[in-house]
Amino acid sequence: MPKAPDDTADPALLARRQAFGRRLKDLRVRARLSQAQLAEAAGMNRVFYVGVEGGRRNVSLDKVFALADALGVDVGELFHDLTSSITEPQQGTR
């Protein structure tokens, strides 16, 4: 059975989502916005946004663009240097 889009059982997917969440938090803090303020500005539910920032939720491409707009940054800034901050899961720990 295929995994659900928000399934965090896959360590590699979780690591990517967590790296994106850390980047998002960094940009949000720099913009001096609360989680609730950014969620509202991006048209998102605050609880869902908290899950995105925490790496527990998957976010759509439309929401990625909405987040960039709400932060006043180019969408590429959300992914800037993201791959170097991904903590890869250790081999054989499943």
PDB file as gemmi writes it, atoms N, CA and C in Angstrom:
CRYST1    1.000    1.000    1.000  90.00  90.00  90.00 P 1                      
ATOM      1  N   MET A   1       0.845  -1.176   0.000  1.00  0.00           N  
ATOM      2  CA  MET A   1       0.000   0.000   0.000  1.00  0.00           C  
ATOM      3  C   MET A   1       0.891   1.239   0.000  1.00  0.00           C  
ATOM      4  N   PRO A   2       0.608   2.229  -0.882  1.00  0.00           N  
ATOM      5  CA  PRO A   2       1.436   3.438  -0.914  1.00  0.00           C  
ATOM      6  C   PRO A   2       1.288   4.254   0.365  1.00  0.00           C  
ATOM      7  N   LYS A   3       2.369   4.965   0.697  1.00  0.00           N  
ATOM      8  CA  LYS A   3       2.346   5.804   1.887  1.00  0.00           C  
ATOM      9  C   LYS A   3       1.522   7.061   1.630  1.00  0.00           C  
ATOM     10  N   ALA A   4       0.864   7.537   2.662  1.00  0.00           N  
ATOM     11  CA  ALA A   4       0.115   8.783   2.572  1.00  0.00           C  
ATOM     12  C   ALA A   4       1.097   9.942   2.418  1.00  0.00           C  
ATOM     13  N   PRO A   5       0.676  11.048   1.784  1.00  0.00           N  
ATOM     14  CA  PRO A   5       1.588  12.174   1.574  1.00  0.00           C  
ATOM     15  C   PRO A   5       2.197  12.737   2.849  1.00  0.00           C  
ATOM     16  N   ASP A   6       1.506  12.650   3.975  1.00  0.00           N  
ATOM     17  CA  ASP A   6       2.026  13.206   5.216  1.00  0.00           C  
ATOM     18  C   ASP A   6       2.646  12.138   6.113  1.00  0.00           C  
ATOM     19  N   ASP A   7       2.949  10.977   5.551  1.00  0.00           N  
ATOM     20  CA  ASP A   7       3.533   9.886   6.328  1.00  0.00           C  
ATOM     21  C   ASP A   7       4.988  10.225   6.637  1.00  0.00           C  
ATOM     22  N   THR A   8       5.315  10.351   7.897  1.00  0.00           N  
ATOM     23  CA  THR A   8       6.684  10.674   8.290  1.00  0.00           C  
ATOM     24  C   THR A   8       7.469   9.431   8.698  1.00  0.00           C  
ATOM     25  N   ALA A   9       6.984   8.251   8.310  1.00  0.00           N  
ATOM     26  CA  ALA A   9       7.685   7.017   8.645  1.00  0.00           C  
ATOM     27  C   ALA A   9       8.980   6.871   7.841  1.00  0.00           C  
ATOM     28  N   ASP A  10       9.056   7.485   6.675  1.00  0.00           N  
ATOM     29  CA  ASP A  10      10.252   7.397   5.840  1.00  0.00           C  
ATOM     30  C   ASP A  10      11.287   8.403   6.362  1.00  0.00           C  
ATOM     31  N   PRO A  11      12.406   7.927   6.909  1.00  0.00           N  
ATOM     32  CA  PRO A  11      13.397   8.827   7.503  1.00  0.00           C  
ATOM     33  C   PRO A  11      13.959   9.864   6.527  1.00  0.00           C  
ATOM     34  N   ALA A  12      14.116   9.503   5.254  1.00  0.00           N  
ATOM     35  CA  ALA A  12      14.654  10.452   4.278  1.00  0.00           C  
ATOM     36  C   ALA A  12      13.665  11.589   4.025  1.00  0.00           C  
ATOM     37  N   LEU A  13      12.375  11.258   3.917  1.00  0.00           N  
ATOM     38  CA  LEU A  13      11.360  12.298   3.732  1.00  0.00           C  
ATOM     39  C   LEU A  13      11.282  13.194   4.957  1.00  0.00           C  
ATOM     40  N   LEU A  14      11.330  12.603   6.109  1.00  0.00           N  
ATOM     41  CA  LEU A  14      11.276  13.373   7.351  1.00  0.00           C  
ATOM     42  C   LEU A  14      12.461  14.329   7.437  1.00  0.00           C  
ATOM     43  N   ALA A  15      13.649  13.864   7.091  1.00  0.00           N  
ATOM     44  CA  ALA A  15      14.845  14.713   7.136  1.00  0.00           C  
ATOM     45  C   ALA A  15      14.706  15.898   6.203  1.00  0.00           C  
ATOM     46  N   ARG A  16      14.155  15.687   5.017  1.00  0.00           N  
ATOM     47  CA  ARG A  16      13.953  16.785   4.065  1.00  0.00           C  
ATOM     48  C   ARG A  16      12.937  17.780   4.589  1.00  0.00           C  
ATOM     49  N   ARG A  17      11.854  17.274   5.125  1.00  0.00           N  
ATOM     50  CA  ARG A  17      10.817  18.172   5.663  1.00  0.00           C  
ATOM     51  C   ARG A  17      11.341  18.968   6.851  1.00  0.00           C  
ATOM     52  N   GLN A  18      12.145  18.341   7.683  1.00  0.00           N  
ATOM     53  CA  GLN A  18      12.708  19.041   8.834  1.00  0.00           C  
ATOM     54  C   GLN A  18      13.680  20.131   8.397  1.00  0.00           C  
ATOM     55  N   ALA A  19      14.477  19.866   7.373  1.00  0.00           N  
ATOM     56  CA  ALA A  19      15.401  20.874   6.853  1.00  0.00           C  
ATOM     57  C   ALA A  19      14.622  22.062   6.283  1.00  0.00           C  
ATOM     58  N   PHE A  20      13.558  21.777   5.544  1.00  0.00           N  
ATOM     59  CA  PHE A  20      12.716  22.846   5.004  1.00  0.00           C  
ATOM     60  C   PHE A  20      12.089  23.647   6.152  1.00  0.00           C  
ATOM     61  N   GLY A  21      11.619  22.958   7.175  1.00  0.00           N  
ATOM     62  CA  GLY A  21      11.022  23.627   8.323  1.00  0.00           C  
ATOM     63  C   GLY A  21      12.003  24.534   9.043  1.00  0.00           C  
ATOM     64  N   ARG A  22      13.246  24.074   9.196  1.00  0.00           N  
ATOM     65  CA  ARG A  22      14.272  24.911   9.838  1.00  0.00           C  
ATOM     66  C   ARG A  22      14.542  26.171   9.016  1.00  0.00           C  
ATOM     67  N   ARG A  23      14.599  26.015   7.692  1.00  0.00           N  
ATOM     68  CA  ARG A  23      14.816  27.173   6.809  1.00  0.00           C  
ATOM     69  C   ARG A  23      13.647  28.138   6.909  1.00  0.00           C  
ATOM     70  N   LEU A  24      12.452  27.602   6.902  1.00  0.00           N  
ATOM     71  CA  LEU A  24      11.250  28.416   7.009  1.00  0.00           C  
ATOM     72  C   LEU A  24      11.242  29.192   8.330  1.00  0.00           C  
ATOM     73  N   LYS A  25      11.587  28.524   9.412  1.00  0.00           N  
ATOM     74  CA  LYS A  25      11.630  29.182  10.720  1.00  0.00           C  
ATOM     75  C   LYS A  25      12.663  30.306  10.729  1.00  0.00           C  
ATOM     76  N   ASP A  26      13.825  30.044  10.163  1.00  0.00           N  
ATOM     77  CA  ASP A  26      14.874  31.059  10.113  1.00  0.00           C  
ATOM     78  C   ASP A  26      14.375  32.301   9.379  1.00  0.00           C  
ATOM     79  N   LEU A  27      13.745  32.117   8.232  1.00  0.00           N  
ATOM     80  CA  LEU A  27      13.227  33.256   7.467  1.00  0.00           C  
ATOM     81  C   LEU A  27      12.095  33.955   8.209  1.00  0.00           C  
ATOM     82  N   ARG A  28      11.259  33.194   8.889  1.00  0.00           N  
ATOM     83  CA  ARG A  28      10.147  33.782   9.649  1.00  0.00           C  
ATOM     84  C   ARG A  28      10.674  34.628  10.794  1.00  0.00           C  
ATOM     85  N   VAL A  29      11.672  34.120  11.512  1.00  0.00           N  
ATOM     86  CA  VAL A  29      12.256  34.865  12.639  1.00  0.00           C  
ATOM     87  C   VAL A  29      12.927  36.134  12.125  1.00  0.00           C  
ATOM     88  N   ARG A  30      13.649  36.031  11.014  1.00  0.00           N  
ATOM     89  CA  ARG A  30      14.282  37.220  10.420  1.00  0.00           C  
ATOM     90  C   ARG A  30      13.248  38.275  10.044  1.00  0.00           C  
ATOM     91  N   ALA A  31      12.076  37.814   9.599  1.00  0.00           N  
ATOM     92  CA  ALA A  31      10.993  38.727   9.214  1.00  0.00           C  
ATOM     93  C   ALA A  31      10.218  39.237  10.430  1.00  0.00           C  
ATOM     94  N   ARG A  32      10.580  38.721  11.611  1.00  0.00           N  
ATOM     95  CA  ARG A  32       9.929  39.111  12.873  1.00  0.00           C  
ATOM     96  C   ARG A  32       8.426  38.846  12.845  1.00  0.00           C  
ATOM     97  N   LEU A  33       8.084  37.643  12.386  1.00  0.00           N  
ATOM     98  CA  LEU A  33       6.695  37.203  12.333  1.00  0.00           C  
ATOM     99  C   LEU A  33       6.500  36.027  13.279  1.00  0.00           C  
ATOM    100  N   SER A  34       5.341  35.966  13.880  1.00  0.00           N  
ATOM    101  CA  SER A  34       4.993  34.789  14.673  1.00  0.00           C  
ATOM    102  C   SER A  34       4.516  33.702  13.706  1.00  0.00           C  
ATOM    103  N   GLN A  35       4.425  32.496  14.202  1.00  0.00           N  
ATOM    104  CA  GLN A  35       3.898  31.414  13.372  1.00  0.00           C  
ATOM    105  C   GLN A  35       2.479  31.747  12.922  1.00  0.00           C  
ATOM    106  N   ALA A  36       1.675  32.284  13.818  1.00  0.00           N  
ATOM    107  CA  ALA A  36       0.289  32.626  13.481  1.00  0.00           C  
ATOM    108  C   ALA A  36       0.234  33.717  12.417  1.00  0.00           C  
ATOM    109  N   GLN A  37       1.098  34.711  12.520  1.00  0.00           N  
ATOM    110  CA  GLN A  37       1.109  35.788  11.536  1.00  0.00           C  
ATOM    111  C   GLN A  37       1.497  35.286  10.150  1.00  0.00           C  
ATOM    112  N   LEU A  38       2.532  34.452  10.089  1.00  0.00           N  
ATOM    113  CA  LEU A  38       2.960  33.931   8.795  1.00  0.00           C  
ATOM    114  C   LEU A  38       1.904  33.007   8.219  1.00  0.00           C  
ATOM    115  N   ALA A  39       1.337  32.156   9.042  1.00  0.00           N  
ATOM    116  CA  ALA A  39       0.289  31.251   8.563  1.00  0.00           C  
ATOM    117  C   ALA A  39      -0.865  32.048   7.966  1.00  0.00           C  
ATOM    118  N   GLU A  40      -1.306  33.074   8.667  1.00  0.00           N  
ATOM    119  CA  GLU A  40      -2.420  33.884   8.171  1.00  0.00           C  
ATOM    120  C   GLU A  40      -2.055  34.591   6.870  1.00  0.00           C  
ATOM    121  N   ALA A  41      -0.864  35.169   6.815  1.00  0.00           N  
ATOM    122  CA  ALA A  41      -0.423  35.882   5.615  1.00  0.00           C  
ATOM    123  C   ALA A  41      -0.318  34.953   4.404  1.00  0.00           C  
ATOM    124  N   ALA A  42      -0.018  33.684   4.662  1.00  0.00           N  
ATOM    125  CA  ALA A  42       0.112  32.708   3.578  1.00  0.00           C  
ATOM    126  C   ALA A  42      -1.193  31.968   3.306  1.00  0.00           C  
ATOM    127  N   GLY A  43      -2.247  32.305   4.049  1.00  0.00           N  
ATOM    128  CA  GLY A  43      -3.544  31.654   3.838  1.00  0.00           C  
ATOM    129  C   GLY A  43      -3.584  30.229   4.344  1.00  0.00           C  
ATOM    130  N   MET A  44      -2.850  29.980   5.405  1.00  0.00           N  
ATOM    131  CA  MET A  44      -2.769  28.629   5.957  1.00  0.00           C  
ATOM    132  C   MET A  44      -3.355  28.589   7.360  1.00  0.00           C  
ATOM    133  N   ASN A  45      -3.802  27.439   7.755  1.00  0.00           N  
ATOM    134  CA  ASN A  45      -4.220  27.187   9.126  1.00  0.00           C  
ATOM    135  C   ASN A  45      -2.971  27.169   9.999  1.00  0.00           C  
ATOM    136  N   ARG A  46      -3.012  27.813  11.164  1.00  0.00           N  
ATOM    137  CA  ARG A  46      -1.843  27.902  12.034  1.00  0.00           C  
ATOM    138  C   ARG A  46      -1.342  26.521  12.457  1.00  0.00           C  
ATOM    139  N   VAL A  47      -2.244  25.631  12.790  1.00  0.00           N  
ATOM    140  CA  VAL A  47      -1.840  24.290  13.238  1.00  0.00           C  
ATOM    141  C   VAL A  47      -1.120  23.554  12.105  1.00  0.00           C  
ATOM    142  N   PHE A  48      -1.625  23.685  10.885  1.00  0.00           N  
ATOM    143  CA  PHE A  48      -0.958  23.067   9.739  1.00  0.00           C  
ATOM    144  C   PHE A  48       0.428  23.679   9.549  1.00  0.00           C  
ATOM    145  N   TYR A  49       0.505  25.015   9.637  1.00  0.00           N  
ATOM    146  CA  TYR A  49       1.793  25.683   9.463  1.00  0.00           C  
ATOM    147  C   TYR A  49       2.807  25.192  10.502  1.00  0.00           C  
ATOM    148  N   VAL A  50       2.384  25.067  11.746  1.00  0.00           N  
ATOM    149  CA  VAL A  50       3.276  24.589  12.801  1.00  0.00           C  
ATOM    150  C   VAL A  50       3.823  23.204  12.419  1.00  0.00           C  
ATOM    151  N   GLY A  51       2.975  22.366  11.835  1.00  0.00           N  
ATOM    152  CA  GLY A  51       3.420  21.051  11.381  1.00  0.00           C  
ATOM    153  C   GLY A  51       4.423  21.129  10.247  1.00  0.00           C  
ATOM    154  N   VAL A  52       4.244  22.097   9.352  1.00  0.00           N  
ATOM    155  CA  VAL A  52       5.194  22.290   8.246  1.00  0.00           C  
ATOM    156  C   VAL A  52       6.539  22.733   8.804  1.00  0.00           C  
ATOM    157  N   GLU A  53       6.513  23.732   9.679  1.00  0.00           N  
ATOM    158  CA  GLU A  53       7.757  24.236  10.259  1.00  0.00           C  
ATOM    159  C   GLU A  53       8.443  23.169  11.104  1.00  0.00           C  
ATOM    160  N   GLY A  54       7.665  22.301  11.719  1.00  0.00           N  
ATOM    161  CA  GLY A  54       8.231  21.224  12.530  1.00  0.00           C  
ATOM    162  C   GLY A  54       8.652  20.010  11.728  1.00  0.00           C  
ATOM    163  N   GLY A  55       8.426  20.040  10.415  1.00  0.00           N  
ATOM    164  CA  GLY A  55       8.839  18.937   9.554  1.00  0.00           C  
ATOM    165  C   GLY A  55       7.904  17.748   9.574  1.00  0.00           C  
ATOM    166  N   ARG A  56       6.727  17.910  10.147  1.00  0.00           N  
ATOM    167  CA  ARG A  56       5.777  16.799  10.248  1.00  0.00           C  
ATOM    168  C   ARG A  56       4.724  16.805   9.142  1.00  0.00           C  
ATOM    169  N   ARG A  57       4.619  17.905   8.410  1.00  0.00           N  
ATOM    170  CA  ARG A  57       3.601  18.005   7.370  1.00  0.00           C  
ATOM    171  C   ARG A  57       4.251  18.324   6.035  1.00  0.00           C  
ATOM    172  N   ASN A  58       3.638  17.822   4.981  1.00  0.00           N  
ATOM    173  CA  ASN A  58       4.068  18.096   3.627  1.00  0.00           C  
ATOM    174  C   ASN A  58       3.294  19.303   3.135  1.00  0.00           C  
ATOM    175  N   VAL A  59       3.920  20.150   2.360  1.00  0.00           N  
ATOM    176  CA  VAL A  59       3.280  21.377   1.898  1.00  0.00           C  
ATOM    177  C   VAL A  59       3.229  21.368   0.366  1.00  0.00           C  
ATOM    178  N   SER A  60       2.134  21.872  -0.195  1.00  0.00           N  
ATOM    179  CA  SER A  60       1.968  21.896  -1.648  1.00  0.00           C  
ATOM    180  C   SER A  60       2.803  23.006  -2.277  1.00  0.00           C  
ATOM    181  N   LEU A  61       3.007  22.904  -3.561  1.00  0.00           N  
ATOM    182  CA  LEU A  61       3.743  23.915  -4.299  1.00  0.00           C  
ATOM    183  C   LEU A  61       3.044  25.272  -4.203  1.00  0.00           C  
ATOM    184  N   ASP A  62       1.724  25.280  -4.263  1.00  0.00           N  
ATOM    185  CA  ASP A  62       0.976  26.534  -4.130  1.00  0.00           C  
ATOM    186  C   ASP A  62       1.273  27.199  -2.793  1.00  0.00           C  
ATOM    187  N   LYS A  63       1.338  26.410  -1.733  1.00  0.00           N  
ATOM    188  CA  LYS A  63       1.619  26.954  -0.401  1.00  0.00           C  
ATOM    189  C   LYS A  63       3.070  27.407  -0.275  1.00  0.00           C  
ATOM    190  N   VAL A  64       3.988  26.751  -0.974  1.00  0.00           N  
ATOM    191  CA  VAL A  64       5.386  27.187  -0.971  1.00  0.00           C  
ATOM    192  C   VAL A  64       5.471  28.600  -1.536  1.00  0.00           C  
ATOM    193  N   PHE A  65       4.789  28.841  -2.652  1.00  0.00           N  
ATOM    194  CA  PHE A  65       4.781  30.177  -3.239  1.00  0.00           C  
ATOM    195  C   PHE A  65       4.086  31.178  -2.319  1.00  0.00           C  
ATOM    196  N   ALA A  66       3.003  30.774  -1.660  1.00  0.00           N  
ATOM    197  CA  ALA A  66       2.296  31.660  -0.733  1.00  0.00           C  
ATOM    198  C   ALA A  66       3.188  32.021   0.459  1.00  0.00           C  
ATOM    199  N   LEU A  67       3.957  31.058   0.945  1.00  0.00           N  
ATOM    200  CA  LEU A  67       4.879  31.324   2.049  1.00  0.00           C  
ATOM    201  C   LEU A  67       5.969  32.310   1.626  1.00  0.00           C  
ATOM    202  N   ALA A  68       6.522  32.113   0.436  1.00  0.00           N  
ATOM    203  CA  ALA A  68       7.548  33.034  -0.068  1.00  0.00           C  
ATOM    204  C   ALA A  68       6.972  34.442  -0.195  1.00  0.00           C  
ATOM    205  N   ASP A  69       5.779  34.551  -0.751  1.00  0.00           N  
ATOM    206  CA  ASP A  69       5.142  35.867  -0.882  1.00  0.00           C  
ATOM    207  C   ASP A  69       4.921  36.506   0.478  1.00  0.00           C  
ATOM    208  N   ALA A  70       4.440  35.735   1.430  1.00  0.00           N  
ATOM    209  CA  ALA A  70       4.162  36.251   2.774  1.00  0.00           C  
ATOM    210  C   ALA A  70       5.441  36.696   3.479  1.00  0.00           C  
ATOM    211  N   LEU A  71       6.546  36.030   3.177  1.00  0.00           N  
ATOM    212  CA  LEU A  71       7.834  36.394   3.774  1.00  0.00           C  
ATOM    213  C   LEU A  71       8.528  37.508   2.993  1.00  0.00           C  
ATOM    214  N   GLY A  72       8.022  37.804   1.801  1.00  0.00           N  
ATOM    215  CA  GLY A  72       8.631  38.837   0.969  1.00  0.00           C  
ATOM    216  C   GLY A  72       9.955  38.415   0.372  1.00  0.00           C  
ATOM    217  N   VAL A  73      10.075  37.118   0.076  1.00  0.00           N  
ATOM    218  CA  VAL A  73      11.306  36.598  -0.509  1.00  0.00           C  
ATOM    219  C   VAL A  73      10.984  35.854  -1.799  1.00  0.00           C  
ATOM    220  N   ASP A  74      12.004  35.692  -2.629  1.00  0.00           N  
ATOM    221  CA  ASP A  74      11.873  34.872  -3.811  1.00  0.00           C  
ATOM    222  C   ASP A  74      11.724  33.420  -3.362  1.00  0.00           C  
ATOM    223  N   VAL A  75      10.948  32.646  -4.085  1.00  0.00           N  
ATOM    224  CA  VAL A  75      10.712  31.254  -3.683  1.00  0.00           C  
ATOM    225  C   VAL A  75      12.013  30.472  -3.537  1.00  0.00           C  
ATOM    226  N   GLY A  76      13.018  30.823  -4.299  1.00  0.00           N  
ATOM    227  CA  GLY A  76      14.306  30.153  -4.202  1.00  0.00           C  
ATOM    228  C   GLY A  76      14.958  30.309  -2.833  1.00  0.00           C  
ATOM    229  N   GLU A  77      14.644  31.398  -2.137  1.00  0.00           N  
ATOM    230  CA  GLU A  77      15.189  31.615  -0.799  1.00  0.00           C  
ATOM    231  C   GLU A  77      14.725  30.546   0.185  1.00  0.00           C  
ATOM    232  N   LEU A  78      13.550  29.987  -0.047  1.00  0.00           N  
ATOM    233  CA  LEU A  78      13.059  28.933   0.843  1.00  0.00           C  
ATOM    234  C   LEU A  78      13.910  27.673   0.737  1.00  0.00           C  
ATOM    235  N   PHE A  79      14.581  27.521  -0.402  1.00  0.00           N  
ATOM    236  CA  PHE A  79      15.373  26.311  -0.643  1.00  0.00           C  
ATOM    237  C   PHE A  79      16.871  26.585  -0.645  1.00  0.00           C  
ATOM    238  N   HIS A  80      17.262  27.842  -0.414  1.00  0.00           N  
ATOM    239  CA  HIS A  80      18.675  28.213  -0.447  1.00  0.00           C  
ATOM    240  C   HIS A  80      19.480  27.375   0.543  1.00  0.00           C  
ATOM    241  N   ASP A  81      20.479  26.700   0.028  1.00  0.00           N  
ATOM    242  CA  ASP A  81      21.407  25.892   0.838  1.00  0.00           C  
ATOM    243  C   ASP A  81      20.697  24.808   1.650  1.00  0.00           C  
ATOM    244  N   LEU A  82      19.527  24.406   1.204  1.00  0.00           N  
ATOM    245  CA  LEU A  82      18.732  23.435   1.953  1.00  0.00           C  
ATOM    246  C   LEU A  82      19.386  22.055   1.985  1.00  0.00           C  
ATOM    247  N   THR A  83      19.963  21.628   0.872  1.00  0.00           N  
ATOM    248  CA  THR A  83      20.510  20.272   0.836  1.00  0.00           C  
ATOM    249  C   THR A  83      21.668  20.080   1.805  1.00  0.00           C  
ATOM    250  N   SER A  84      22.413  21.153   2.083  1.00  0.00           N  
ATOM    251  CA  SER A  84      23.535  20.989   3.017  1.00  0.00           C  
ATOM    252  C   SER A  84      23.064  20.888   4.466  1.00  0.00           C  
ATOM    253  N   SER A  85      21.805  21.268   4.722  1.00  0.00           N  
ATOM    254  CA  SER A  85      21.312  21.201   6.104  1.00  0.00           C  
ATOM    255  C   SER A  85      20.456  19.968   6.377  1.00  0.00           C  
ATOM    256  N   ILE A  86      20.328  19.109   5.377  1.00  0.00           N  
ATOM    257  CA  ILE A  86      19.546  17.884   5.576  1.00  0.00           C  
ATOM    258  C   ILE A  86      20.386  16.889   6.354  1.00  0.00           C  
ATOM    259  N   THR A  87      19.848  16.447   7.454  1.00  0.00           N  
ATOM    260  CA  THR A  87      20.499  15.419   8.257  1.00  0.00           C  
ATOM    261  C   THR A  87      20.006  14.080   7.757  1.00  0.00           C  
ATOM    262  N   GLU A  88      20.850  13.398   7.033  1.00  0.00           N  
ATOM    263  CA  GLU A  88      20.464  12.116   6.455  1.00  0.00           C  
ATOM    264  C   GLU A  88      20.313  11.060   7.548  1.00  0.00           C  
ATOM    265  N   PRO A  89      19.294  10.212   7.400  1.00  0.00           N  
ATOM    266  CA  PRO A  89      19.132   9.128   8.371  1.00  0.00           C  
ATOM    267  C   PRO A  89      20.320   8.171   8.294  1.00  0.00           C  
ATOM    268  N   GLN A  90      20.652   7.601   9.408  1.00  0.00           N  
ATOM    269  CA  GLN A  90      21.767   6.647   9.453  1.00  0.00           C  
ATOM    270  C   GLN A  90      21.352   5.333   8.813  1.00  0.00           C  
ATOM    271  N   GLN A  91      22.295   4.701   8.157  1.00  0.00           N  
ATOM    272  CA  GLN A  91      22.042   3.416   7.499  1.00  0.00           C  
ATOM    273  C   GLN A  91      21.741   2.348   8.537  1.00  0.00           C  
ATOM    274  N   GLY A  92      20.763   1.526   8.254  1.00  0.00           N  
ATOM    275  CA  GLY A  92      20.478   0.376   9.077  1.00  0.00           C  
ATOM    276  C   GLY A  92      19.774   0.676  10.390  1.00  0.00           C  
ATOM    277  N   THR A  93      19.107   1.815  10.498  1.00  0.00           N  
ATOM    278  CA  THR A  93      18.428   2.137  11.745  1.00  0.00           C  
ATOM    279  C   THR A  93      16.919   1.987  11.642  1.00  0.00           C  
ATOM    280  N   ARG A  94      16.449   1.271  10.649  1.00  0.00           N  
ATOM    281  CA  ARG A  94      15.010   1.115  10.457  1.00  0.00           C  
ATOM    282  C   ARG A  94      14.452   0.046  11.315  1.00  0.00           C  
TER     283      ARG A  94                                                      
END                                                                             
